[in-house]
Amino acid sequence: MKLVVRVKLLPTPLQAAALEATLHACNEAATWAASVAFENETRRPLELRKHTYAEIRERWGLGAQAAQHAIKKTCDAYTTLKANLRNGRYGRPSSRRHARASGKPVVFRPQAAQPYDDRMLSWQHQAHTVSIWTTAGRLKGVAFTGQAEQLEVLAAHRKGESDLLFRDGKWFLIATCEIPEGDLNTHPDGFLGVDLGIVNIAATSDGERHSGRRINRKREQDRKLRSKLQKKNTKSAKRRAKKHAGKEARRNKDINHKISRRIVAEAERTGRGIALETLTGIRERARLRKPQRTTLHSWPFAQLGSFIAYKAKKAGVPVVYVDPAYTSQECSQCHHTARGNRPSQAVFACRVCGFVDHADHNASHNIRQRGWMVWVCGAQSTAPELNLIA
């Protein structure tokens, strides 16, 4: 199982200048290669290499491996663009947005991440330093730091490429690690159903609720502050906005980590699997009042689901995905389904058998039951291949 660990680099001013020059050179080369690929309609690494490799090395002074990675990065960007166009990410083919996205070459930011392989980067874990290639020569003794748990994972399981990243005035290395999976529990003692929502971020069939009211109030304050600073548009407002940039995303990520950790730990302790909703189209399915739409569209539901999935895979807990249709309207006791079963957002009251429960708990019971049926039919645990744990 692949995970990603992010460590912070602590370069000296001279080392930082060399790293910055290297990123600029690599991204300029990649942007030029992208224009060549666009003009010649050459999107595969081997073909594009014939048109660009020699000139990239000569014009920007990149080493052999750096030039190869710049070309591959260009091809990967076009592959992603093609997939996004096909999936409707840029609207319909006849729309202006689609035409703008497909009608010009890909451009890389000067400080976009650059991949490094083991020929360009070596780790000294005991000394907490790295040796890294730059256009100014190889830098040795560049210090790095991180949480103890993450550094242990990095030292024991790092495998593959690492990305050099500059963000908010700080340098990072994002390393890929191959983590051994836990022995899958092939005979779970039932399933723990998890219902995802807004008022309650997650509600389990055991009766546990992870409330989102306090979090949503804080997020609303952040949005108002961000809007106020954008309208003010002064230098001090821009500095303050930059300082708070990403704060909400970091908070959301931390909350998702804590919730997913508790859910997986409970399932592992009781020998059960986890049943989750299929998240595809969750924003299109939900029908909400206008004030709630921003909250829905800004909460990273997919991130929470992926955190649960990879933590469960690491612990050997089976995970199944079920169709979420009508789980909030179906009675978990008699299975009568009707919109009238939900007299309010928080209350479920079956009109046939009279069963009354919290609406999210009732939905989680339905997800639990559907998860068991999916498992009986032979579904396997599925989890994303790559997740960020730092």
C-alpha positions in Angstrom: 0.0 0.0 0.0 1.4 3.4 -1.0 1.3 6.4 1.4 3.0 9.8 1.1 5.1 11.4 3.8 5.9 15.1 3.7 9.0 16.3 5.5 10.2 19.9 5.8 13.6 21.0 4.5 15.7 23.4 6.5 18.1 24.8 3.8 20.6 27.6 4.4 20.0 30.8 2.3 22.6 29.6 -0.3 21.0 26.2 -0.5 17.5 27.7 -0.8 18.7 29.9 -3.6 20.1 26.9 -5.5 16.9 24.9 -4.9 14.8 27.9 -6.2 16.9 28.3 -9.3 16.6 24.5 -10.0 12.8 24.6 -9.7 12.6 27.6 -12.0 14.8 25.9 -14.6 13.0 22.6 -14.5 9.6 24.3 -14.9 10.7 26.6 -17.7 12.0 23.5 -19.5 8.8 21.6 -18.9 6.7 24.6 -20.1 8.8 24.8 -23.3 8.4 21.0 -23.8 4.7 21.4 -23.3 4.5 23.9 -26.2 6.5 21.6 -28.4 4.2 18.7 -27.5 1.1 20.9 -28.3 2.5 22.1 -31.7 3.6 18.6 -32.8 0.7 16.8 -31.1 3.3 14.6 -29.4 2.1 13.5 -25.9 4.1 10.4 -25.2 7.5 10.5 -23.4 9.5 8.6 -26.0 8.3 10.7 -28.9 8.6 14.0 -27.0 12.1 13.1 -25.9 13.3 13.0 -29.5 12.2 16.6 -30.0 13.2 18.2 -26.7 15.8 16.2 -24.7 19.0 17.6 -26.3 17.8 21.2 -26.2 16.6 21.0 -22.6 20.0 19.8 -21.5 21.8 22.5 -23.5 19.6 25.5 -22.9 18.7 25.0 -19.2 21.7 23.0 -18.1 19.6 20.2 -16.6 21.2 16.8 -15.9 20.0 13.7 -17.7 17.6 12.6 -15.1 16.2 16.1 -14.5 15.6 16.5 -18.2 13.8 13.1 -18.4 11.6 14.0 -15.4 10.7 17.4 -17.0 9.6 15.6 -20.2 7.6 13.0 -18.3 6.0 15.7 -16.1 4.8 17.4 -19.3 3.3 14.2 -20.7 1.6 13.4 -17.4 0.1 16.9 -17.4 -1.5 16.3 -20.8 -2.8 12.9 -19.7 -4.5 14.5 -16.7 -5.9 17.3 -18.9 -7.3 14.8 -21.4 -9.0 12.9 -18.6 -10.5 16.1 -17.1 -11.8 17.1 -20.5 -13.3 13.7 -21.1 -14.9 13.7 -17.6 -16.5 17.1 -18.1 -14.2 18.9 -15.7 -14.1 21.9 -18.1 -17.7 21.7 -19.2 -19.2 20.5 -22.5 -17.0 20.3 -25.6 -18.9 23.3 -27.1 -18.3 25.5 -24.1 -15.8 28.4 -24.0 -14.1 26.9 -20.9 -13.5 23.6 -22.7 -12.1 25.4 -25.7 -9.7 27.5 -23.6 -8.4 24.5 -21.7 -7.9 22.4 -24.9 -6.8 25.2 -27.2 -3.5 26.2 -25.6 -0.3 24.5 -24.3 0.0 23.5 -20.6 2.0 26.0 -18.6 3.8 25.2 -15.3 4.2 27.6 -12.5 7.8 28.6 -11.8 7.6 26.9 -8.3 5.7 23.8 -9.3 6.8 20.5 -7.7 9.7 18.7 -9.4 10.1 14.9 -9.1 13.4 13.4 -7.9 14.5 9.8 -8.1 17.2 8.0 -6.2 19.9 9.1 -8.6 19.2 12.7 -7.9 18.3 12.5 -4.2 19.8 10.4 -1.3 18.6 10.3 2.3 20.8 10.2 5.4 18.1 9.3 8.0 20.3 9.2 11.1 21.7 12.6 10.4 18.3 13.9 9.2 19.9 15.3 6.0 19.6 14.8 2.3 21.9 15.1 -0.7 20.1 16.7 -3.6 20.9 17.6 -7.2 20.6 21.2 -8.3 21.6 23.2 -11.3 24.4 24.6 -9.2 25.8 21.2 -8.3 24.9 18.6 -5.7 23.9 20.0 -2.3 25.0 17.8 0.6 23.9 18.1 4.2 20.5 19.8 3.6 18.7 19.3 6.9 15.1 18.1 7.1 12.6 17.6 10.0 9.2 16.1 10.6 7.1 14.2 13.2 8.9 11.2 14.8 6.2 8.8 13.5 6.5 10.1 10.0 10.3 9.9 10.0 10.1 6.3 11.2 7.8 5.4 8.3 10.1 7.3 5.9 13.2 5.5 7.0 11.6 2.0 7.0 9.4 2.1 3.9 10.4 4.9 1.5 10.4 3.6 -2.1 10.2 5.4 -5.4 10.3 9.1 -6.3 10.1 12.1 -4.1 8.8 15.6 -5.1 10.6 18.8 -4.2 8.0 21.4 -3.3 8.1 25.1 -2.4 5.0 26.5 -0.7 4.3 29.6 1.5 8.0 30.3 1.8 8.9 26.8 3.0 10.6 23.8 1.3 9.3 20.3 1.5 10.1 16.8 0.2 7.1 14.6 -0.5 8.3 11.0 -0.4 6.4 7.9 -1.5 6.4 5.0 0.9 5.3 1.4 0.4 3.5 0.3 3.6 2.8 -3.4 4.3 -0.9 -4.1 4.6 -2.4 -5.8 7.6 -3.8 -9.3 7.3 -7.4 -8.8 6.0 -10.1 -10.0 8.3 -11.9 -12.3 5.9 -14.6 -13.2 8.5 -15.8 -9.9 10.0 -18.3 -10.0 12.8 -20.7 -7.7 11.0 -20.1 -4.2 9.7 -19.9 -0.7 11.2 -22.0 1.6 9.1 -20.9 5.2 8.6 -23.2 8.0 7.4 -21.5 11.2 6.2 -23.3 14.5 6.5 -23.0 18.2 7.3 -24.6 18.7 10.7 -22.9 15.5 11.8 -19.8 14.9 9.7 -20.0 11.2 10.5 -22.5 9.1 12.4 -21.8 5.4 13.0 -24.3 2.6 13.6 -22.9 2.2 17.1 -24.5 5.6 18.0 -21.4 7.7 17.9 -21.8 11.1 16.2 -19.0 13.5 15.2 -20.8 16.8 15.3 -20.0 19.5 12.7 -21.9 22.4 14.2 -18.9 23.9 16.0 -16.6 23.3 13.1 -19.1 24.8 10.6 -19.4 28.0 12.7 -15.6 28.4 12.7 -15.5 27.8 8.9 -18.2 30.4 8.4 -16.1 32.9 10.4 -13.1 32.0 8.2 -15.1 32.6 5.0 -16.4 36.0 6.3 -12.8 37.1 7.2 -11.5 35.9 3.8 -14.3 37.8 2.0 -13.7 41.0 4.1 -9.9 40.9 3.4 -10.5 40.4 -0.4 -12.9 43.4 -0.5 -10.4 45.6 1.4 -7.6 44.7 -1.0 -4.9 46.7 0.9 -1.3 45.5 1.4 -1.9 44.7 5.0 -5.1 42.8 4.1 -3.3 40.8 1.5 -0.6 39.9 4.0 -3.2 38.8 6.5 -5.1 36.8 3.8 -1.8 35.1 2.8 -1.1 34.2 6.4 -4.5 32.5 6.8 -4.4 30.8 3.4 -4.8 27.1 3.7 -5.8 27.3 7.4 -9.3 25.9 6.9 -7.9 23.1 4.7 -5.4 22.1 7.3 -8.1 22.2 10.0 -10.4 20.0 7.9 -7.6 17.6 7.2 -6.8 17.2 10.9 -10.4 16.6 11.8 -10.8 14.0 9.1 -7.7 12.2 10.3 -9.1 12.1 13.9 -12.5 10.9 12.8 -11.1 8.2 10.5 -8.7 7.0 13.2 -11.5 6.6 15.7 -13.8 4.8 13.3 -11.1 2.3 12.1 -9.9 1.7 15.7 -13.5 0.8 16.8 -14.0 -1.5 13.8 -10.6 -3.2 14.4 -11.3 -3.6 18.2 -14.6 -5.3 17.6 -13.5 -7.4 14.6 -15.9 -5.8 12.2 -15.7 -4.3 8.7 -16.6 -0.7 7.7 -19.5 0.1 5.3 -19.3 3.5 3.6 -21.4 5.3 1.1 -20.4 5.6 -2.5 -19.3 9.2 -2.6 -19.6 9.7 -6.3 -22.1 12.5 -7.0 -22.7 13.4 -3.4 -22.8 17.1 -4.2 -25.2 16.5 -7.1 -27.5 14.3 -5.0 -27.8 16.6 -2.0 -30.6 19.1 -2.1 -29.9 21.9 0.4 -30.9 25.5 1.1 -28.6 28.1 -0.2 -26.8 28.9 3.1 -25.8 25.2 3.4 -24.5 24.8 -0.1 -21.2 26.4 0.6 -20.6 24.1 3.6 -21.4 21.1 1.5 -19.2 22.0 -1.4 -16.2 23.0 0.7 -16.1 20.0 3.0 -13.6 17.3 1.8 -15.9 14.2 1.9 -13.7 12.2 -0.4 -10.7 13.0 1.8 -12.5 11.6 4.9 -13.5 8.5 2.9 -10.0 7.9 1.6 -8.5 8.3 5.1 -10.9 5.7 6.5 -10.1 3.4 3.6 -6.3 3.5 3.8 -6.2 3.3 7.6 -8.6 0.3 7.4 -6.4 -1.3 4.7 -3.3 -0.8 6.9 -5.2 -2.4 9.9 -6.6 -5.3 7.9 -10.2 -4.1 8.3 -12.4 -4.8 5.3 -14.2 -1.9 3.7 -17.2 -2.0 1.4 -19.1 0.7 -0.4 -22.9 0.8 -0.8 -25.4 2.7 -2.8 -26.5 5.6 -0.5 -29.9 6.1 -2.3 -32.8 6.5 0.1 -30.7 5.5 3.2 -32.1 8.6 5.0 -35.7 7.7 4.1 -35.7 4.0 4.6 -36.7 2.5 8.0 -33.9 0.3 9.4 -36.5 -1.9 11.1 -39.3 -2.5 8.6 -37.5 -1.0 5.5 -40.5 1.1 4.5 -39.2 4.0 2.4 -40.9 7.4 2.1 -40.0 11.0 2.3 -42.5 11.5 5.1 -40.4 9.3 7.3 -38.2 12.4 7.8 -40.3 15.1 9.6 -37.2 17.1 10.3 -33.4 17.1 9.6 -32.6 15.2 12.8 -35.6 13.0 13.4 -36.6 9.8 11.7 -40.1 8.5 12.4 -41.4 5.6 10.3 -45.0 6.0 9.3 -45.6 2.3 9.1 -44.1 0.6 12.2 -43.6 3.8 14.3 -39.9 3.3 14.8 -38.2 6.6 15.9 -34.5 7.4 15.9 -32.0 10.0 15.1 -32.0 10.4 11.3 -28.2 9.9 10.9 -28.2 6.8 13.1 -31.0 5.3 11.2 -29.2 5.9 7.9 -26.0 4.4 9.3 -27.9 1.2 10.2 -29.2 1.0 6.7 -25.6 1.4 5.4 -24.5 -1.3 7.8 -27.1 -3.7 6.6 -26.3 -3.0 2.9 -22.6 -3.3 3.6 -23.2 -6.8 5.0 -25.2 -7.8 1.9 -22.5 -6.4 -0.4 -19.8 -8.4 1.6 -21.9 -11.6 1.4 -22.1 -11.1 -2.4 -18.3 -11.2 -2.6 -17.2 -7.5 -2.6 -13.5 -6.8 -1.7 -12.1 -4.0 0.4 -11.0 -1.1 -1.8 -8.8 1.7 -0.8 -7.0 4.5 -2.7 -3.4 3.8 -3.7 -2.0 7.2 -2.6 -2.8 9.3 0.4 -1.2 12.1 2.3 -0.5 11.4 6.0 1.7 14.4 6.8 
